[in-house]
Structures are given as structure tokens and as C-alpha cells.
Amino acid sequence: MTALPILLARWLGSGHRRWILGLLLALGAGGSLAQFPPSARSDRRLRELVSSLEQEGVRYCYTDFHLATPINFVSEERVICSAKLGPTTTEYFFGYRRAVDEAKEAAFVAVNQTSADKLERRLTRLGVRYERRDWMKPVLLRLSRKVDPEELFPEREFPLR
């Protein structure tokens, strides 16, 4: 990709075509600036979620790939999440999965309401009590016993044993 901007800059960087280069740069900067408000909102909500988890004493949790890494990063590893809950279970930081698997308790951070409802039904079937918090994402915490996602979803494959 580096070659294209360099070629464009050389081709448009002199003479009467310079205004086209300026217009392209302005459009690119405008597009980047337009992304700032929603990105800042999303970041604020994620930080509020992490803060709420910390205030509730959650130290370990299962969630999916798209939440695990941001929670680990934003909390500066004060909350350790594994992507084992899914639905996207890709795991790049294997130590996090081991840490959560070995922890005495772990909360569930569901990706959405539907996923949380499914988790609740399965926990109820297992006779596991829990508390639910509806923050940026639904969180099931203070389970009466630790439950591994493999117990909740025996039909799924869980690589990285």
C-alpha cells in the first residue's frame, strides 16, 4: 500500500495538480476525524464496563474474542478474560485461558442479550445460582459454583486444552 500514496504524491505534488492532492488529503483527514466521536463513545463504554467489573470484584471472566482482549488491555490485566465463552473463541493469549480455567471463580460476559438469556437458561438447568448485571454487555457473576463453558456448551469444540 505504501507505493500507491507515494506515486500519487509524486504525480499530484507539483504544478496545477497540487490542489487535487490537497483535496485528497483534506478528505482523508475529514474521514478520520469523523470516526473520532463514535470511537470515543465506544472507548468510554468499554472503560465503564471494566470499571464496573472491577467494582464488583470480578477478577476472571469468560467472554468472546472481541471482548476478551479489550477487557484485558483496558483493565491492565486486573480483570483477566478468556475467549472461551464464544461464540468467537479465537484465543491469541493462551496464558489468559489457562489463568481463567485455573481460577476458583469466573464471571460470564455475554456478547448480547440473547446470549445472556441462553446462558441463564443453561445455568438454571445446571442448578447454578448467579447475579446478572446489564451494563454495556450483560454480565453473570457470583455463580454458586464455577462453571466452565465446556459444561454449558458440550456440543462445541474448545481447542487449546
CORHU-V371118 format. One record per residue. N is the residue number from 1. PSI is psi in radians with two decimals (NA if undefined). OMEGA is omega in radians with two decimals (* if undefined). D_LAST is the distance of its C-alpha to the last C-alpha in Angstrom with 1 decimal. Layout:
N/PSI/OMEGA/D_LAST  N/PSI/OMEGA/D_LAST
//
This chain:
1/-0.46/-3.09/38.7  2/-0.61/-3.07/40.6  3/-0.69/-3.09/43.4  4/-0.87/3.11/44.4  5/-0.61/3.12/45.2  6/-0.78/3.12/47.1  7/-0.75/3.11/49.1  8/-0.77/-3.14/49.9  9/-0.71/3.13/51.0  10/-0.69/-3.10/53.2  11/-0.68/-3.08/54.7  12/-0.03/-2.99/55.2  13/0.03/3.14/55.8  14/2.79/3.10/59.6  15/-2.64/-3.05/62.7  16/-0.23/3.12/62.9  17/-0.12/-3.09/59.2  18/-0.60/-3.13/58.1  19/-0.53/3.08/58.3  20/-0.72/3.09/55.7  21/-0.76/3.10/53.3  22/-0.72/3.12/54.0  23/-0.76/3.10/53.4  24/-0.75/3.12/50.0  25/-0.74/3.13/49.0  26/-0.73/3.10/50.2  27/-0.73/3.10/48.3  28/-0.78/3.13/45.1  29/-0.72/3.11/45.7  30/-0.73/3.11/46.6  31/-0.71/3.11/43.4  32/-0.75/3.13/41.3  33/-0.58/3.13/43.3  34/-0.41/3.13/43.0  35/-0.25/-3.05/39.2  36/-0.88/-3.09/39.6  37/-0.85/3.12/40.4  38/-0.58/3.10/37.5  39/-0.72/3.12/35.1  40/-0.70/3.10/36.7  41/-0.79/3.13/36.4  42/-0.75/3.12/32.7  43/-0.75/3.14/32.1  44/-0.77/3.14/34.2  45/-0.70/3.11/32.3  46/-0.76/3.13/28.9  47/-0.62/3.07/30.5  48/-0.71/3.10/31.9  49/-0.85/-3.13/28.6  50/-0.76/3.12/27.0  51/-0.74/3.12/30.2  52/-0.74/3.09/30.0  53/-0.80/-3.13/26.5  54/-0.74/3.13/27.6  55/-0.54/3.12/30.8  56/0.00/3.10/29.0  57/0.27/3.11/26.9  58/2.14/3.14/23.5  59/-0.54/-3.13/21.4  60/2.58/3.11/17.9  61/2.75/2.99/17.1  62/2.38/3.08/15.0  63/-2.71/3.10/16.7  64/3.06/-3.06/16.6  65/-0.73/-3.03/16.6  66/-0.23/3.09/20.4  67/-0.56/-3.04/20.7  68/-0.95/-3.08/17.8  69/-0.80/3.09/19.2  70/-0.68/3.12/22.8  71/-0.78/3.11/22.3  72/-0.75/-3.08/20.6  73/-0.91/-3.07/23.4  74/-0.63/-3.14/26.3  75/-0.07/-3.04/25.5  76/0.70/3.09/25.2  77/0.32/2.99/21.9  78/-0.47/2.97/23.7  79/2.16/-3.14/21.4  80/2.14/3.14/17.8  81/2.52/3.03/16.1  82/2.60/3.12/12.7  83/0.25/-3.03/13.0  84/-0.41/-3.11/10.6  85/-0.65/3.13/13.9  86/-3.00/0.35/15.2  87/-0.41/3.09/17.2  88/1.94/-3.00/16.3  89/0.30/3.10/12.6  90/2.37/-3.11/12.9  91/2.14/3.09/11.5  92/-0.39/-3.09/13.6  93/1.52/-2.99/13.3  94/-0.51/3.11/9.8  95/-0.56/3.12/11.7  96/-0.75/3.13/12.6  97/-0.77/3.12/9.2  98/-0.76/-3.12/8.8  99/-0.76/-3.13/12.5  100/-0.72/3.11/12.5  101/-0.61/-3.11/9.9  102/-0.22/-3.12/12.1  103/2.68/3.14/15.3  104/-0.51/3.10/17.7  105/2.67/3.13/18.4  106/2.36/3.08/17.4  107/2.94/3.02/19.7  108/2.22/3.03/19.2  109/1.85/-3.08/20.9  110/2.66/-3.13/21.8  111/-0.42/3.14/22.9  112/3.12/-3.11/26.1  113/-0.74/-3.13/28.2  114/-0.78/3.11/27.2  115/-0.71/3.12/23.5  116/-0.72/3.12/24.5  117/-0.71/3.12/26.8  118/-0.75/3.09/24.0  119/-0.76/-3.14/21.8  120/-0.77/3.13/24.9  121/-0.75/-3.11/25.7  122/-0.68/3.09/22.3  123/-0.70/3.12/22.4  124/-0.74/3.11/26.0  125/-0.57/3.12/25.2  126/-0.11/-3.12/22.8  127/0.42/-3.11/25.7  128/2.19/3.07/24.0  129/2.70/-3.10/26.6  130/2.98/2.98/26.1  131/2.54/3.13/28.2  132/2.40/3.03/28.3  133/2.30/3.09/29.6  134/1.65/3.10/30.6  135/-2.48/3.06/30.7  136/-0.68/3.06/29.9  137/2.60/3.08/26.9  138/2.38/-3.12/26.6  139/2.27/3.04/24.7  140/2.08/-3.06/23.8  141/3.05/-3.12/23.9  142/0.85/3.10/24.9  143/2.56/-3.13/23.0  144/-0.32/2.99/24.4  145/2.78/3.13/21.0  146/2.36/3.12/17.5  147/2.21/3.09/15.9  148/2.49/3.08/12.3  149/-0.48/3.10/12.5  150/-0.54/3.10/10.8  151/-0.61/3.14/13.9  152/-0.60/-3.04/16.2  153/1.21/-3.09/15.1  154/-0.32/-3.13/14.1  155/-0.24/-3.13/15.5  156/2.75/3.01/13.1  157/2.40/3.13/10.3  158/1.56/3.12/7.1  159/2.93/3.09/5.8  160/0.77/3.11/3.8  161/NA/*/0.0
//
